[in-house]
Amino acid sequence: MSCRMPSSNTEPLIILASKSPRRRYLLEQAGLTFSVVPSHLDESTIPLTDPSDYVKKLAEAKAIEIASAYPKNWIIGADTIVSIDNAVLGKPGSEGEAGDMLRHLSGRVHQVFTGYCICCRSDNRLFSDVAKTDVQFKNLTDDEINWYIHTREPFDKAGAYAIQGLGTFLVKSISGSYTNVVGLPVCEVIELLIKEKVIGFEINIDANRKLSGVHS
């Protein structure tokens, strides 16, 4: 996939307003060319409401913050939370807290919400929405929980697990977008960028094959 370039500089037109290596990896795997300019939003300024509404407002605030500094670029803002029983599970701050979260999720279905916002200030365009995925955990033993905690993987992850990492063994099934659980609903984001003609497809002539679609 290719993206248009701003006429005033050589920087990619798309900016990811997140320092998340998982979101960066997902967009790179999708073939996008983009820059990373992390938002420094104070999340405590966004009132904690319904999980879906809350995560959407976070994504909008992050995208708008970066758009104010880069008005000609298309900004992607996102935020992901884990929710069960309408309670939001953040990143655990201790082994005890990680264990409590994993025991609470054990054998149950929880929801992963990712709010995403795509905007361009100079074009006066802003789109935002929320993706939800239901995740079913297996019944976890104390040994499994203790082992996983000691891998240290839970400590920078909402809900104390990473589906794309060692935590994959915790998950029995999902209903909805897998990439949403990782941190960004790639299908929805790409569809919006294509609709707005921010990105398109390149077809290259190959000497050995007639036509070859490539990601740039």
Backbone as ProteinMPNN parsed JSONL, in Angstrom:
{"seq_chain_A": "MSCRMPSSNTEPLIILASKSPRRRYLLEQAGLTFSVVPSHLDESTIPLTDPSDYVKKLAEAKAIEIASAYPKNWIIGADTIVSIDNAVLGKPGSEGEAGDMLRHLSGRVHQVFTGYCICCRSDNRLFSDVAKTDVQFKNLTDDEINWYIHTREPFDKAGAYAIQGLGTFLVKSISGSYTNVVGLPVCEVIELLIKEKVIGFEINIDANRKLSGVHS", "coords_chain_A": {"N_chain_A": [[0.839, -1.178, 0.0], [0.425, 2.256, -0.632], [1.079, 5.674, 0.317], [-0.051, 9.071, -0.03], [2.158, 11.873, -0.243], [3.041, 14.744, 1.705], [3.307, 17.973, 0.16], [5.097, 19.819, 1.158], [7.189, 18.684, 2.581], [9.291, 15.805, 3.261], [8.283, 13.941, 4.925], [6.23, 11.161, 5.962], [2.724, 11.166, 5.211], [0.959, 10.144, 7.073], [0.546, 9.972, 10.581], [1.156, 8.19, 13.489], [-0.218, 8.496, 16.574], [0.919, 7.364, 18.924], [2.99, 5.555, 21.179], [3.016, 2.868, 21.274], [4.489, -0.218, 20.671], [3.13, -2.348, 19.616], [0.953, -1.34, 18.117], [2.395, 0.043, 16.217], [3.728, -2.088, 14.949], [1.538, -3.482, 13.845], [0.558, -1.66, 11.909], [2.804, -1.45, 10.279], [2.936, -4.073, 9.332], [0.687, -4.041, 7.78], [1.574, -2.631, 5.656], [1.834, 0.137, 5.648], [3.295, 3.402, 5.337], [4.545, 5.578, 7.685], [4.887, 8.092, 10.28], [5.853, 8.289, 13.759], [4.507, 9.97, 16.4], [4.179, 10.312, 19.557], [1.329, 10.816, 21.648], [0.96, 12.892, 24.528], [-1.087, 12.98, 26.295], [-2.771, 13.696, 29.301], [-4.373, 11.29, 30.793], [-6.049, 11.331, 32.944], [-7.609, 13.521, 32.694], [-9.769, 12.867, 31.213], [-12.993, 11.952, 31.84], [-13.954, 8.944, 33.494], [-16.195, 6.912, 32.086], [-18.831, 5.035, 30.589], [-17.288, 2.107, 29.273], [-16.981, 1.93, 26.387], [-17.592, 4.533, 25.463], [-15.707, 5.972, 26.91], [-13.175, 5.042, 25.962], [-13.285, 5.837, 23.342], [-13.349, 8.635, 23.56], [-10.81, 9.038, 24.643], [-9.161, 8.246, 22.493], [-9.898, 10.174, 20.567], [-9.061, 12.549, 21.853], [-6.296, 12.163, 21.958], [-5.593, 12.016, 19.238], [-6.422, 14.548, 18.325], [-4.771, 16.207, 19.817], [-2.193, 15.767, 18.66], [-2.792, 16.461, 16.047], [-3.082, 19.193, 16.228], [-0.513, 20.108, 16.21], [0.428, 19.119, 13.837], [-1.144, 19.936, 11.412], [-1.578, 19.375, 8.671], [-1.263, 16.725, 8.316], [-2.466, 13.305, 8.387], [-3.766, 11.91, 11.206], [-3.54, 9.161, 13.409], [-5.107, 8.14, 16.208], [-5.376, 6.166, 19.154], [-6.732, 4.017, 21.695], [-6.737, 1.376, 24.039], [-8.675, -0.722, 26.096], [-9.389, -3.095, 28.693], [-12.27, -4.735, 29.783], [-14.458, -5.985, 32.265], [-17.432, -7.077, 33.698], [-18.346, -4.468, 33.493], [-16.313, -3.009, 34.607], [-13.198, -1.338, 34.321], [-10.086, -2.661, 33.485], [-6.873, -1.787, 34.112], [-3.325, -1.339, 33.577], [-1.39, -3.59, 35.435], [0.157, -2.786, 38.564], [1.713, -4.226, 40.251], [2.889, -7.514, 41.265], [0.926, -8.768, 42.771], [-1.379, -7.386, 42.012], [-1.477, -8.026, 39.306], [-1.89, -10.788, 39.497], [-4.428, -10.811, 40.712], [-5.994, -9.689, 38.669], [-5.726, -11.606, 36.589], [-6.818, -13.875, 37.801], [-9.407, -12.982, 38.077], [-10.197, -12.837, 35.439], [-10.018, -15.449, 34.655], [-11.403, -18.297, 33.116], [-13.592, -16.918, 32.143], [-15.561, -14.664, 30.071], [-14.418, -11.672, 28.718], [-14.324, -8.206, 27.676], [-12.619, -6.459, 25.117], [-11.957, -3.233, 24.29], [-11.212, -0.97, 21.732], [-10.767, 2.305, 21.106], [-10.652, 4.364, 18.273], [-9.34, 7.014, 16.316], [-9.243, 8.985, 13.451], [-7.917, 11.702, 11.866], [-7.656, 14.853, 10.099], [-6.634, 17.981, 10.409], [-6.368, 20.277, 8.727], [-7.925, 19.587, 6.56], [-10.323, 19.465, 7.745], [-11.445, 17.053, 8.679], [-12.622, 14.346, 10.549], [-12.858, 11.234, 12.044], [-14.198, 8.811, 14.178], [-14.464, 5.865, 16.17], [-15.404, 2.769, 17.806], [-14.067, -0.421, 18.408], [-15.052, -3.654, 19.431], [-14.179, -6.635, 21.064], [-14.968, -9.867, 22.133], [-13.438, -11.878, 24.529], [-12.572, -15.073, 25.501], [-11.283, -16.585, 28.302], [-9.296, -19.418, 29.26], [-9.691, -21.75, 32.003], [-7.616, -20.928, 34.535], [-4.803, -22.206, 36.269], [-3.198, -21.86, 39.501], [-0.456, -22.247, 39.231], [-0.057, -21.686, 36.509], [-0.778, -18.977, 36.422], [1.127, -17.848, 38.201], [3.52, -18.502, 36.868], [3.192, -17.039, 34.49], [3.08, -14.407, 35.421], [5.703, -14.121, 36.339], [7.094, -14.019, 33.977], [7.095, -11.424, 33.368], [5.658, -10.212, 31.403], [2.966, -9.29, 31.827], [3.048, -6.643, 32.805], [3.002, -4.205, 31.37], [0.623, -4.181, 30.116], [-2.79, -3.76, 29.443], [-5.22, -5.272, 31.455], [-3.461, -7.226, 32.118], [-2.316, -9.054, 30.305], [-0.991, -10.296, 27.151], [-2.184, -10.979, 24.099], [-0.817, -11.468, 21.763], [1.59, -12.345, 22.573], [3.353, -14.288, 25.0], [1.082, -14.644, 26.42], [-0.797, -15.766, 24.803], [-1.531, -18.367, 25.365], [-3.427, -18.202, 27.301], [-5.856, -17.656, 26.207], [-8.876, -18.935, 25.172], [-10.81, -18.601, 23.171], [-11.932, -16.129, 20.747], [-14.268, -13.561, 19.856], [-14.702, -11.565, 17.319], [-12.532, -8.862, 16.243], [-9.16, -9.798, 15.979], [-6.847, -8.173, 15.798], [-7.753, -5.953, 17.099], [-7.663, -6.732, 19.778], [-4.942, -6.891, 20.094], [-4.297, -4.209, 19.848], [-5.155, -2.391, 17.885], [-7.771, -1.978, 15.611], [-7.175, -3.057, 12.676], [-8.393, -3.57, 10.157], [-10.641, -1.811, 10.088], [-9.378, 0.684, 10.346], [-7.726, 0.786, 8.044], [-9.706, 0.679, 6.055], [-10.972, 3.185, 6.414], [-8.856, 4.941, 5.778], [-8.433, 4.291, 3.112], [-10.937, 5.001, 2.051], [-10.877, 7.763, 2.377], [-8.943, 8.335, 0.602], [-6.338, 8.526, 1.415], [-4.501, 6.506, 1.395], [-3.537, 4.084, -1.087], [-3.416, 1.47, -3.593], [-0.561, -0.018, -5.041], [0.395, -1.245, -8.189], [2.784, -3.204, -9.584], [4.747, -3.898, -12.503], [6.078, -7.017, -13.121], [8.916, -8.851, -14.111], [8.81, -11.597, -14.216], [6.238, -12.24, -13.616], [2.944, -11.278, -14.557], [1.409, -9.207, -13.248], [1.952, -7.74, -10.097], [0.931, -7.177, -6.897], [2.15, -4.926, -4.544], [3.357, -3.966, -1.315], [4.379, -0.848, -0.196]], "CA_chain_A": [[0.0, 0.0, 0.0], [1.199, 3.489, -0.691], [0.356, 6.848, 0.818], [0.332, 10.354, -0.611], [3.155, 12.578, 0.546], [2.82, 16.179, 1.752], [4.138, 18.678, -0.803], [6.032, 20.72, 1.805], [8.304, 17.983, 3.209], [9.445, 14.406, 2.855], [7.757, 13.074, 5.967], [4.982, 10.476, 5.598], [1.494, 11.905, 5.469], [0.267, 9.548, 8.216], [1.242, 9.972, 11.866], [0.585, 7.395, 14.566], [-0.084, 9.266, 17.812], [1.048, 6.358, 19.982], [4.317, 4.933, 21.291], [2.814, 1.43, 21.402], [5.161, -1.019, 19.638], [2.161, -3.265, 19.01], [0.245, -0.598, 17.065], [3.369, 0.307, 15.149], [3.937, -3.344, 14.231], [0.344, -3.799, 13.063], [0.5, -0.79, 10.733], [3.907, -1.843, 9.391], [2.543, -5.321, 8.692], [-0.323, -3.689, 6.779], [2.248, -2.002, 4.533], [1.749, 1.593, 5.675], [4.426, 4.271, 5.644], [4.029, 6.558, 8.639], [5.747, 8.551, 11.364], [5.321, 8.1, 15.099], [4.602, 11.124, 17.29], [3.303, 9.897, 20.661], [0.552, 11.773, 22.429], [1.286, 12.972, 25.954], [-2.334, 13.33, 26.961], [-3.02, 13.301, 30.691], [-5.627, 10.537, 30.68], [-6.919, 11.628, 34.084], [-8.494, 14.631, 32.333], [-10.935, 12.302, 30.537], [-13.814, 11.279, 32.853], [-14.197, 7.522, 33.294], [-17.627, 6.683, 31.913], [-19.023, 3.746, 29.945], [-16.014, 1.731, 28.63], [-16.952, 2.253, 24.967], [-17.547, 5.986, 25.336], [-14.448, 6.428, 27.502], [-12.025, 4.749, 25.122], [-13.432, 6.664, 22.142], [-12.936, 9.994, 23.907], [-9.351, 9.023, 24.779], [-8.576, 8.209, 21.15], [-10.122, 11.48, 19.944], [-8.217, 13.555, 22.503], [-4.906, 11.925, 21.558], [-5.438, 12.388, 17.828], [-6.582, 16.002, 18.198], [-3.557, 16.821, 20.382], [-1.117, 15.733, 17.665], [-3.258, 17.195, 14.866], [-2.878, 20.627, 16.431], [0.882, 20.402, 15.858], [0.652, 18.654, 12.465], [-2.489, 20.095, 10.841], [-1.697, 18.878, 7.305], [-1.098, 15.274, 8.32], [-3.535, 12.455, 8.874], [-3.347, 11.396, 12.507], [-4.24, 7.999, 13.953], [-5.062, 8.035, 17.659], [-6.049, 4.948, 19.61], [-6.565, 3.598, 23.086], [-7.323, 0.057, 24.256], [-8.926, -1.088, 27.485], [-10.009, -4.386, 28.988], [-13.402, -4.52, 30.689], [-15.245, -7.133, 32.7], [-18.465, -6.629, 34.643], [-18.39, -3.009, 33.346], [-15.162, -2.395, 35.266], [-12.039, -1.228, 33.44], [-8.836, -3.184, 34.032], [-5.717, -1.097, 33.546], [-2.057, -2.071, 33.637], [-1.101, -3.904, 36.841], [1.323, -2.121, 39.133], [2.45, -5.14, 41.125], [2.596, -8.924, 41.019], [-0.353, -9.07, 43.397], [-2.451, -6.83, 41.196], [-1.533, -8.832, 38.086], [-2.529, -12.048, 39.86], [-5.854, -10.565, 40.947], [-6.639, -9.501, 37.363], [-5.758, -12.87, 35.859], [-7.791, -14.751, 38.465], [-10.729, -12.437, 37.781], [-10.504, -13.152, 34.037], [-9.931, -16.899, 34.455], [-12.618, -19.042, 32.805], [-14.703, -16.023, 31.849], [-15.514, -13.819, 28.872], [-14.296, -10.233, 28.965], [-14.376, -7.396, 26.464], [-11.524, -5.553, 24.79], [-12.428, -2.09, 23.504], [-10.231, -0.022, 21.213], [-11.258, 3.506, 20.445], [-9.698, 4.853, 17.274], [-9.714, 8.297, 15.712], [-8.419, 9.369, 12.317], [-8.31, 13.082, 11.57], [-6.758, 15.789, 9.425], [-7.174, 19.282, 10.811], [-6.457, 21.221, 7.61], [-9.036, 19.158, 5.706], [-11.526, 19.465, 8.582], [-11.977, 15.692, 8.654], [-12.406, 13.578, 11.771], [-13.667, 10.019, 12.162], [-13.854, 8.036, 15.368], [-15.368, 4.754, 16.445], [-14.91, 1.811, 18.799], [-14.162, -1.846, 18.089], [-15.171, -4.49, 20.624], [-13.947, -8.064, 20.877], [-15.172, -10.714, 23.311], [-12.317, -12.802, 24.71], [-12.83, -16.147, 26.464], [-10.094, -17.171, 28.917], [-9.357, -20.755, 29.811], [-9.564, -21.805, 33.451], [-6.189, -20.84, 34.85], [-4.34, -22.731, 37.552], [-2.285, -20.953, 40.205], [0.882, -22.393, 38.639], [-0.036, -20.955, 35.245], [-0.797, -17.547, 36.733], [2.419, -17.471, 38.785], [4.54, -18.556, 35.814], [3.005, -15.938, 33.549], [3.48, -13.167, 36.106], [7.159, -14.053, 36.425], [7.667, -13.681, 32.671], [7.052, -9.955, 33.379], [4.864, -9.703, 30.28], [1.711, -8.602, 32.157], [3.146, -5.367, 33.509], [2.689, -3.013, 30.571], [-0.524, -4.589, 29.298], [-4.117, -3.635, 30.048], [-5.778, -6.584, 31.762], [-2.35, -8.073, 32.559], [-1.926, -10.106, 29.365], [-0.758, -9.932, 25.754], [-2.652, -12.086, 23.266], [0.157, -11.716, 20.704], [2.831, -12.79, 23.199], [3.245, -15.526, 25.771], [-0.282, -14.732, 26.922], [-1.698, -16.443, 23.862], [-2.024, -19.631, 25.924], [-4.528, -17.912, 28.22], [-7.072, -17.355, 25.458], [-9.546, -20.105, 24.598], [-11.449, -18.189, 21.929], [-12.323, -14.729, 20.659], [-15.338, -13.237, 18.929], [-14.427, -10.206, 16.88], [-11.236, -8.577, 15.638], [-7.949, -10.172, 16.716], [-5.933, -7.04, 15.906], [-8.303, -5.069, 18.119], [-7.147, -7.181, 21.078], [-3.532, -6.526, 20.107], [-4.206, -2.78, 20.125], [-5.689, -1.515, 16.845], [-8.57, -2.704, 14.614], [-6.507, -2.686, 11.431], [-9.341, -3.575, 9.041], [-11.439, -0.59, 10.114], [-8.489, 1.828, 10.115], [-7.339, 0.788, 6.639], [-10.89, 1.038, 5.263], [-11.166, 4.63, 6.487], [-7.78, 5.609, 5.046], [-8.707, 4.099, 1.68], [-12.117, 5.795, 1.719], [-10.473, 9.165, 2.306], [-7.894, 8.423, -0.423], [-5.041, 8.786, 2.044], [-3.655, 5.436, 0.896], [-4.057, 3.351, -2.228], [-2.688, 0.254, -3.924], [0.372, 0.061, -6.162], [0.553, -2.446, -9.002], [4.061, -3.15, -10.292], [5.001, -4.89, -13.525], [7.151, -7.925, -12.733], [9.445, -9.529, -15.291], [8.459, -13.015, -14.178], [4.799, -12.36, -13.461], [2.304, -10.178, -15.272], [1.118, -8.117, -12.314], [2.242, -8.11, -8.716], [0.585, -6.147, -5.946], [3.207, -4.821, -3.545], [3.223, -2.968, -0.263], [5.577, -0.006, -0.142]], "C_chain_A": [[0.878, 1.232, 0.0], [0.381, 4.622, -0.101], [0.844, 8.086, 0.093], [1.335, 11.041, 0.313], [2.832, 14.066, 0.576], [3.778, 16.901, 0.8], [5.246, 19.482, -0.134], [7.219, 20.013, 2.437], [8.324, 16.536, 2.744], [8.954, 13.443, 3.919], [6.493, 12.372, 5.485], [3.764, 11.296, 5.998], [0.797, 11.419, 6.736], [1.145, 9.605, 9.459], [0.466, 9.105, 12.849], [0.855, 8.109, 15.882], [0.025, 8.334, 19.017], [2.463, 5.802, 19.985], [4.217, 3.416, 21.375], [3.56, 0.669, 20.306], [4.21, -1.972, 18.939], [1.377, -2.567, 17.905], [1.18, -0.301, 15.891], [3.585, -0.948, 14.305], [2.747, -3.67, 13.334], [0.266, -2.948, 11.792], [1.627, -1.101, 9.755], [3.56, -3.12, 8.643], [1.492, -5.088, 7.604], [0.27, -2.94, 5.595], [2.228, -0.487, 4.531], [3.105, 2.233, 5.938], [3.916, 5.391, 6.534], [5.132, 6.982, 9.602], [5.071, 8.258, 12.696], [5.577, 9.362, 15.918], [3.667, 10.843, 18.462], [2.573, 11.069, 21.31], [1.021, 11.737, 23.883], [0.058, 13.405, 26.756], [-2.347, 12.842, 28.403], [-4.379, 12.615, 30.729], [-6.575, 10.788, 31.848], [-7.87, 12.788, 33.788], [-9.749, 14.146, 31.616], [-11.763, 11.531, 31.567], [-14.058, 9.815, 32.499], [-15.7, 7.281, 33.262], [-17.836, 5.25, 31.435], [-17.755, 3.374, 29.186], [-15.92, 2.134, 27.164], [-16.816, 3.759, 24.741], [-16.203, 6.529, 25.817], [-13.273, 6.229, 26.551], [-12.089, 5.537, 23.806], [-12.976, 8.09, 22.41], [-11.424, 10.088, 24.079], [-8.678, 9.065, 23.41], [-8.724, 9.561, 20.455], [-9.191, 12.53, 20.528], [-6.756, 13.403, 22.09], [-4.663, 12.354, 20.113], [-5.493, 13.906, 17.653], [-5.357, 16.731, 18.742], [-2.435, 16.871, 19.344], [-1.513, 16.498, 16.408], [-3.048, 18.695, 15.007], [-1.457, 21.048, 16.065], [1.207, 20.031, 14.415], [-0.671, 18.723, 11.696], [-2.659, 19.53, 9.434], [-1.582, 17.357, 7.209], [-2.37, 14.565, 8.761], [-3.039, 11.735, 10.125], [-4.199, 10.191, 12.894], [-4.028, 7.973, 15.461], [-5.828, 6.808, 18.103], [-5.815, 4.733, 21.093], [-7.328, 2.294, 23.292], [-7.508, -0.201, 25.744], [-9.548, -2.474, 27.555], [-11.105, -4.142, 30.012], [-14.076, -5.843, 31.02], [-16.194, -6.661, 33.791], [-18.561, -5.108, 34.677], [-17.312, -2.279, 34.126], [-13.98, -2.419, 34.314], [-10.806, -1.76, 34.162], [-7.669, -2.483, 33.341], [-4.481, -1.972, 33.566], [-1.715, -2.349, 35.097], [0.18, -3.24, 37.317], [2.164, -3.002, 40.023], [2.108, -6.569, 40.753], [1.241, -9.306, 41.602], [-1.524, -8.581, 42.566], [-2.6, -7.617, 39.897], [-2.228, -10.157, 38.365], [-4.021, -11.903, 40.071], [-6.597, -10.423, 39.614], [-6.783, -10.829, 36.627], [-6.739, -13.852, 36.485], [-9.219, -14.295, 38.179], [-11.163, -12.786, 36.356], [-10.599, -14.653, 33.783], [-11.295, -17.543, 34.22], [-13.798, -18.2, 32.383], [-14.499, -15.293, 30.522], [-15.377, -12.368, 29.312], [-14.283, -9.517, 27.625], [-13.098, -6.555, 26.336], [-12.074, -4.473, 23.861], [-11.221, -1.299, 23.003], [-10.979, 1.129, 20.556], [-10.211, 3.96, 19.451], [-10.252, 6.115, 16.633], [-8.72, 8.607, 14.604], [-8.855, 10.776, 11.902], [-7.228, 13.822, 10.805], [-7.337, 17.181, 9.655], [-7.354, 20.221, 9.63], [-7.583, 20.869, 6.643], [-10.371, 19.13, 6.45], [-12.231, 18.112, 8.554], [-11.626, 14.993, 9.957], [-13.392, 12.417, 11.813], [-13.242, 9.29, 13.432], [-14.907, 6.962, 15.597], [-14.708, 3.846, 17.471], [-15.088, 0.405, 18.255], [-14.211, -2.627, 19.401], [-14.969, -5.946, 20.262], [-14.205, -8.783, 22.196], [-14.061, -11.752, 23.372], [-12.654, -13.795, 25.815], [-11.497, -16.692, 26.969], [-10.347, -18.624, 29.298], [-9.368, -20.661, 31.334], [-8.084, -21.891, 33.803], [-5.883, -21.448, 36.208], [-3.43, -21.702, 38.21], [-0.88, -21.043, 39.626], [0.992, -21.628, 37.33], [0.016, -19.457, 35.481], [0.559, -17.097, 37.261], [3.529, -17.492, 37.745], [4.419, -17.352, 34.898], [3.412, -14.612, 34.171], [4.997, -13.017, 36.105], [7.847, -13.918, 35.076], [7.781, -12.169, 32.515], [6.22, -9.376, 32.239], [3.623, -8.923, 30.708], [1.843, -7.13, 32.516], [3.023, -4.115, 32.662], [1.516, -3.294, 29.652], [-1.826, -4.385, 30.079], [-4.698, -5.026, 30.258], [-4.739, -7.609, 32.125], [-2.043, -9.227, 31.611], [-1.731, -9.538, 27.965], [-1.127, -11.112, 24.879], [-1.64, -12.449, 22.187], [1.481, -12.226, 21.255], [2.66, -14.132, 23.888], [1.822, -15.743, 26.265], [-1.257, -15.379, 25.976], [-2.27, -17.729, 24.449], [-3.186, -19.432, 26.894], [-5.876, -17.9, 27.519], [-7.633, -18.608, 24.797], [-10.195, -19.77, 23.264], [-11.69, -16.689, 21.95], [-13.481, -14.605, 19.682], [-15.177, -11.772, 18.547], [-13.018, -10.092, 16.333], [-10.081, -8.993, 16.54], [-7.034, -8.966, 16.887], [-6.438, -6.0, 16.889], [-7.766, -5.433, 19.492], [-5.667, -6.841, 21.209], [-3.365, -5.025, 20.366], [-4.736, -1.841, 19.07], [-6.502, -2.343, 15.856], [-8.129, -2.323, 13.206], [-7.482, -2.616, 10.25], [-10.106, -2.261, 8.966], [-10.592, 0.645, 9.797], [-8.104, 1.925, 8.644], [-8.519, 1.183, 5.746], [-11.118, 2.537, 5.255], [-10.106, 5.378, 5.684], [-7.955, 5.461, 3.534], [-9.88, 4.967, 1.239], [-11.774, 7.272, 1.542], [-9.347, 9.406, 1.3], [-6.547, 8.854, 0.159], [-4.033, 7.736, 1.584], [-4.33, 4.779, -0.302], [-3.193, 2.139, -2.486], [-1.789, 0.495, -5.126], [0.414, -1.288, -6.877], [1.839, -2.295, -9.807], [4.148, -4.24, -11.355], [6.22, -5.708, -13.113], [7.6, -8.69, -13.97], [9.003, -10.98, -15.36], [6.961, -13.258, -14.032], [4.142, -11.143, -14.095], [2.064, -8.976, -14.364], [1.379, -8.609, -10.905], [1.856, -6.953, -7.818], [1.648, -6.093, -4.849], [2.815, -3.78, -2.504], [4.51, -2.158, -0.236], [5.812, 0.481, 1.266]], "O_chain_A": [[1.963, 1.23, 0.581], [-0.845, 4.549, -0.026], [1.992, 8.156, -0.344], [1.34, 10.8, 1.52], [2.387, 14.608, -0.435], [4.928, 16.49, 0.648], [6.243, 19.801, -0.782], [8.187, 20.679, 2.805], [7.492, 16.106, 1.945], [9.192, 12.24, 3.816], [5.754, 12.933, 4.677], [3.78, 12.019, 6.994], [0.115, 12.198, 7.402], [2.342, 9.322, 9.397], [-0.742, 9.274, 13.017], [2.008, 8.306, 16.266], [-0.689, 8.498, 20.007], [3.063, 5.6, 18.93], [5.236, 2.743, 21.533], [3.294, 0.887, 19.124], [4.451, -2.366, 17.797], [1.159, -3.16, 16.848], [0.789, -0.388, 14.727], [3.619, -0.871, 13.077], [2.927, -4.087, 12.189], [-0.056, -3.461, 10.721], [1.435, -1.027, 8.541], [3.852, -3.242, 7.454], [1.416, -5.838, 6.631], [-0.437, -2.642, 4.632], [2.567, 0.129, 3.52], [3.944, 1.69, 6.657], [2.96, 6.08, 6.179], [6.165, 6.322, 9.723], [3.866, 8.011, 12.753], [6.724, 9.769, 16.105], [2.471, 11.114, 18.365], [3.126, 12.154, 21.49], [1.422, 10.693, 24.396], [0.168, 14.105, 27.762], [-1.975, 11.703, 28.683], [-5.415, 13.278, 30.702], [-7.767, 10.494, 31.757], [-8.822, 13.019, 34.534], [-10.692, 14.916, 31.427], [-11.276, 10.543, 32.117], [-14.334, 9.485, 31.346], [-16.389, 7.425, 34.273], [-17.097, 4.35, 31.834], [-17.183, 4.23, 28.512], [-14.88, 2.634, 26.735], [-16.013, 4.198, 23.918], [-15.634, 7.433, 25.205], [-12.467, 7.139, 26.356], [-11.053, 5.864, 23.228], [-12.292, 8.689, 21.581], [-10.818, 11.093, 23.709], [-7.737, 9.83, 23.196], [-7.782, 10.041, 19.826], [-8.596, 13.315, 19.789], [-6.057, 14.397, 21.895], [-3.648, 12.979, 19.805], [-4.694, 14.476, 16.911], [-4.948, 17.755, 18.194], [-1.797, 17.91, 19.171], [-0.663, 17.118, 15.768], [-2.857, 19.392, 14.01], [-1.218, 22.187, 15.664], [2.152, 20.563, 13.833], [-1.253, 17.689, 11.367], [-3.784, 19.231, 9.034], [-1.782, 16.778, 6.142], [-3.232, 15.148, 9.419], [-2.022, 11.042, 10.098], [-5.418, 10.198, 12.728], [-2.904, 7.804, 15.934], [-6.832, 6.448, 17.487], [-4.831, 5.205, 21.664], [-8.435, 2.128, 22.779], [-6.616, 0.065, 26.55], [-10.153, -2.953, 26.596], [-10.898, -3.427, 30.993], [-14.24, -6.707, 30.158], [-15.797, -5.929, 34.698], [-18.818, -4.516, 35.726], [-17.383, -1.061, 34.292], [-13.776, -3.392, 33.588], [-10.515, -1.371, 35.293], [-7.508, -2.582, 32.125], [-4.577, -3.199, 33.572], [-1.747, -1.433, 35.918], [1.159, -3.142, 36.577], [3.217, -2.581, 40.502], [1.153, -6.815, 40.016], [0.495, -10.077, 40.999], [-2.535, -9.27, 42.429], [-3.717, -7.85, 39.436], [-3.057, -10.606, 37.573], [-4.798, -12.765, 39.66], [-7.69, -10.964, 39.445], [-7.853, -11.135, 36.1], [-7.421, -14.585, 35.768], [-10.128, -15.116, 38.053], [-12.347, -13.003, 36.095], [-11.2, -15.078, 32.796], [-12.223, -17.365, 35.009], [-14.91, -18.717, 32.272], [-13.415, -15.308, 29.94], [-16.124, -11.893, 30.168], [-14.237, -10.149, 26.57], [-12.581, -6.021, 27.317], [-12.59, -4.769, 22.783], [-10.312, -0.995, 23.775], [-11.718, 0.949, 19.588], [-9.016, 3.944, 19.749], [-11.458, 6.263, 16.435], [-7.508, 8.505, 14.794], [-10.031, 11.007, 11.619], [-6.05, 13.47, 10.855], [-8.409, 17.507, 9.147], [-8.379, 20.896, 9.53], [-8.133, 21.749, 5.98], [-11.411, 18.815, 5.872], [-13.453, 18.036, 8.422], [-10.483, 15.039, 10.414], [-14.597, 12.596, 11.639], [-12.05, 9.172, 13.717], [-16.08, 7.131, 15.262], [-13.604, 4.115, 17.943], [-16.138, 0.075, 17.704], [-13.506, -2.303, 20.357], [-15.52, -6.434, 19.275], [-13.721, -8.362, 23.247], [-13.777, -12.425, 22.382], [-12.983, -13.4, 26.934], [-10.683, -17.192, 26.192], [-11.471, -19.008, 29.619], [-9.082, -19.602, 31.891], [-7.394, -22.83, 33.404], [-6.613, -21.233, 37.176], [-2.948, -20.78, 37.551], [-0.183, -20.032, 39.536], [2.012, -20.994, 37.063], [0.768, -18.746, 34.815], [1.087, -16.076, 36.821], [4.385, -16.608, 37.732], [5.419, -16.714, 34.565], [4.029, -13.78, 33.505], [5.518, -11.921, 35.897], [9.061, -13.721, 35.025], [8.486, -11.687, 31.628], [6.095, -8.156, 32.13], [3.248, -7.972, 30.022], [0.836, -6.421, 32.531], [2.945, -3.024, 33.227], [1.412, -2.733, 28.561], [-1.937, -4.792, 31.235], [-4.673, -5.861, 29.353], [-5.082, -8.755, 32.416], [-1.561, -10.272, 32.05], [-2.227, -8.461, 27.633], [-0.453, -12.142, 24.912], [-1.595, -13.594, 21.739], [2.4, -12.511, 20.487], [1.921, -14.999, 23.422], [1.403, -16.876, 26.501], [-2.432, -15.529, 26.308], [-3.369, -18.143, 24.078], [-3.854, -20.397, 27.266], [-6.914, -18.106, 28.148], [-6.973, -19.255, 23.983], [-10.137, -20.567, 22.327], [-11.661, -16.053, 23.003], [-13.653, -15.439, 18.793], [-15.47, -10.868, 19.329], [-12.385, -11.093, 16.0], [-10.016, -8.604, 17.706], [-6.499, -8.742, 17.972], [-5.647, -5.244, 17.454], [-7.447, -4.55, 20.288], [-5.19, -6.538, 22.303], [-2.411, -4.611, 21.023], [-4.781, -0.63, 19.288], [-5.985, -3.317, 15.309], [-8.652, -1.376, 12.619], [-7.4, -1.697, 9.434], [-10.208, -1.663, 7.895], [-11.03, 1.539, 9.072], [-8.146, 3.006, 8.057], [-8.347, 1.937, 4.788], [-11.424, 3.11, 4.209], [-10.422, 6.342, 4.987], [-7.664, 6.383, 2.773], [-9.83, 5.595, 0.182], [-12.314, 7.944, 0.663], [-8.856, 10.526, 1.158], [-5.728, 9.469, -0.524], [-2.854, 8.037, 1.404], [-5.538, 4.905, -0.499], [-2.324, 1.813, -1.677], [-2.193, 1.126, -6.103], [0.462, -2.339, -6.239], [1.971, -1.375, -10.614], [3.687, -5.361, -11.145], [7.27, -5.15, -12.794], [6.778, -9.125, -14.777], [8.838, -11.529, -16.449], [6.477, -14.359, -14.296], [4.754, -10.076, -14.154], [2.473, -7.859, -14.681], [1.068, -9.75, -10.562], [2.397, -5.856, -7.959], [2.003, -7.129, -4.286], [2.052, -2.852, -2.773], [5.605, -2.721, -0.252], [6.775, 1.206, 1.516]]}, "name": "protein", "num_of_chains": 1, "seq": "MSCRMPSSNTEPLIILASKSPRRRYLLEQAGLTFSVVPSHLDESTIPLTDPSDYVKKLAEAKAIEIASAYPKNWIIGADTIVSIDNAVLGKPGSEGEAGDMLRHLSGRVHQVFTGYCICCRSDNRLFSDVAKTDVQFKNLTDDEINWYIHTREPFDKAGAYAIQGLGTFLVKSISGSYTNVVGLPVCEVIELLIKEKVIGFEINIDANRKLSGVHS"}
